[in-house]
């Protein structure tokens, strides 16, 4: 059977998985779902019921976005995304475990009234500062070409930037702004964000 991807277009985790799958040229069946009305077929194979989920066979499921990326790149990696893998995985871990929770509070500040939105943004900025420093050395995070870290982290920085794009565009992160725009204008991102009709069994 052809691999099946359960996805949701705007989810940053699903986005990073699609980056790797499309780049690696994996032929698959794309099933776009509504997060508020998840199909039983997804619930049956992945009890945690979050996207992305890649079904490789009847009993082979990958339901972590980073694992889907790594599996895809192990199939085909023509531009060397897996170079600097150890450093990339460390930075991605920081993104997922530290930056993402602050990003959520910044984006949905009304749900977290303990602190003002600016406080959550300032906490998230600690990670942006780290990225800005990385980008002073290279065009991308670890090299002059994009690697795993760039595509795993970009969807979350994109989400952060668009909470208040006016602020982000004048924030003191010139290298990061260029990096973000490079991804936003790339043909690969255009493919990743292609719209799909909702899947119905």
C-alpha positions in Angstrom: 0.0 0.0 0.0 1.1 3.6 -0.6 2.0 5.5 2.6 -1.0 7.5 4.0 -0.4 10.9 5.6 -3.0 12.4 7.9 -2.4 16.1 8.0 -3.8 19.5 8.7 -2.6 22.3 6.5 -1.8 25.0 9.1 -0.4 22.7 11.9 3.3 23.5 12.2 4.1 19.9 13.1 2.3 18.6 10.0 4.0 21.3 8.0 7.5 20.1 9.0 6.6 16.5 8.1 5.3 17.6 4.7 8.5 19.5 4.0 10.6 16.3 4.4 8.1 14.0 2.6 7.8 16.3 -0.4 11.6 17.0 -0.5 12.3 13.2 -0.4 9.8 12.6 -3.2 7.7 10.2 -1.1 4.6 9.2 -3.1 1.7 9.1 -0.7 -2.0 9.5 -0.2 -2.7 12.8 1.6 -5.7 12.8 3.9 -6.5 16.3 5.1 -8.6 16.2 8.2 -10.5 18.7 10.4 -9.0 18.7 13.9 -12.5 19.3 15.4 -13.9 16.2 13.6 -11.1 13.6 13.4 -12.0 10.6 11.3 -12.2 7.2 13.0 -9.6 5.8 10.7 -7.0 8.2 12.3 -8.2 7.4 15.9 -7.9 3.7 15.2 -4.3 3.8 14.2 -3.0 6.6 16.6 -4.6 6.8 20.0 -3.0 10.3 20.6 -5.1 11.5 17.7 -2.9 14.4 16.6 -1.4 15.2 13.2 0.8 14.3 11.5 0.4 10.6 11.3 2.1 8.6 8.6 0.8 5.1 8.0 3.4 3.0 6.2 1.5 -0.3 6.4 -1.3 -2.0 8.3 0.8 -2.2 11.5 3.5 0.4 10.9 2.7 3.9 12.0 4.9 7.0 12.6 3.0 9.6 14.6 5.8 12.0 15.6 6.6 14.8 13.2 10.3 14.7 13.7 10.3 10.9 13.2 8.4 11.3 10.0 11.1 13.8 8.8 13.9 11.5 9.8 12.3 8.5 8.1 11.7 10.5 4.9 15.3 11.7 4.8 16.6 8.2 5.3 14.7 7.2 2.1 16.2 10.0 0.0 18.3 13.1 1.0 19.7 14.6 -2.2 20.7 18.0 -0.7 22.2 16.7 2.6 19.5 17.8 5.1 20.9 15.2 7.5 24.3 16.9 7.8 24.9 18.4 11.3 22.2 16.1 12.6 23.3 16.0 16.2 23.4 19.8 16.5 20.1 20.1 14.6 18.3 17.7 16.9 19.5 19.6 20.0 18.2 22.9 18.6 14.9 21.3 17.5 14.5 19.9 21.0 14.9 23.5 22.3 12.3 24.6 19.8 9.8 21.9 20.7 10.2 21.9 24.5 11.0 25.5 25.4 10.0 27.9 22.5 6.8 26.2 21.5 5.1 26.5 25.0 6.0 30.3 25.1 4.8 30.7 21.5 1.4 29.2 22.4 1.0 31.6 25.3 2.1 34.5 23.2 -0.4 33.6 20.4 -3.2 32.8 22.8 -2.4 35.3 25.5 -6.1 35.8 26.3 -6.2 32.2 27.6 -3.2 32.8 29.9 -4.1 36.1 31.8 -1.5 35.5 34.4 0.9 37.7 32.4 0.5 40.3 29.6 1.2 39.2 26.0 4.5 41.1 25.9 5.9 39.0 28.7 5.2 35.8 26.8 6.8 37.3 23.7 9.9 38.3 25.6 10.3 34.7 26.9 9.9 33.3 23.4 12.4 35.9 22.1 15.2 34.1 24.0 15.0 31.4 21.4 14.9 33.9 18.5 18.1 35.5 19.9 19.7 32.1 19.7 18.6 31.6 16.1 19.8 35.1 15.2 23.2 34.3 16.5 23.4 31.1 14.5 22.4 33.0 11.4 25.3 35.4 11.8 27.6 32.5 10.9 25.7 31.0 8.0 22.9 31.8 5.6 20.9 28.9 7.2 21.1 27.6 10.8 24.1 25.2 10.3 25.4 25.7 6.8 25.1 27.7 3.6 22.3 25.4 2.6 19.2 24.5 4.5 19.2 21.4 6.7 16.9 19.4 8.9 16.9 22.1 11.6 15.8 24.9 9.2 12.7 23.0 8.0 11.8 21.6 11.5 11.9 25.0 13.1 10.7 27.3 10.4 6.9 26.5 10.8 7.1 27.7 14.4 9.0 30.9 13.7 6.5 31.6 11.0 3.7 31.1 13.5 5.4 33.5 15.9 6.1 36.1 13.3 2.5 36.3 12.2 1.1 36.8 15.7 2.2 40.5 15.2 3.9 40.8 11.8 4.3 44.6 12.1 6.3 44.1 15.3 8.3 41.2 14.0 9.3 43.1 10.8 11.0 45.8 12.9 12.3 43.6 15.7 16.1 43.4 16.1 16.4 40.1 14.2 17.6 41.1 10.7 19.1 37.7 9.8 16.1 35.8 11.1 13.8 38.0 9.0 15.8 37.3 5.9 15.8 33.6 6.7 12.0 33.5 7.3 11.3 35.3 4.0 13.6 33.0 2.1 11.5 30.0 3.3 8.2 31.8 2.7 9.2 32.6 -0.9 10.6 29.1 -1.7 8.9 26.8 -4.2 9.1 24.0 -1.6 7.0 26.0 0.8 4.4 26.6 -1.9 4.1 22.9 -2.4 3.9 22.2 1.3 1.0 24.7 1.6 -1.0 23.3 -1.3 -4.6 23.1 -0.3 -6.4 19.8 -0.1 -10.0 19.0 0.2 -11.1 17.4 3.5 -10.8 13.7 3.4 -13.9 11.6 3.9 -13.8 7.8 4.2 
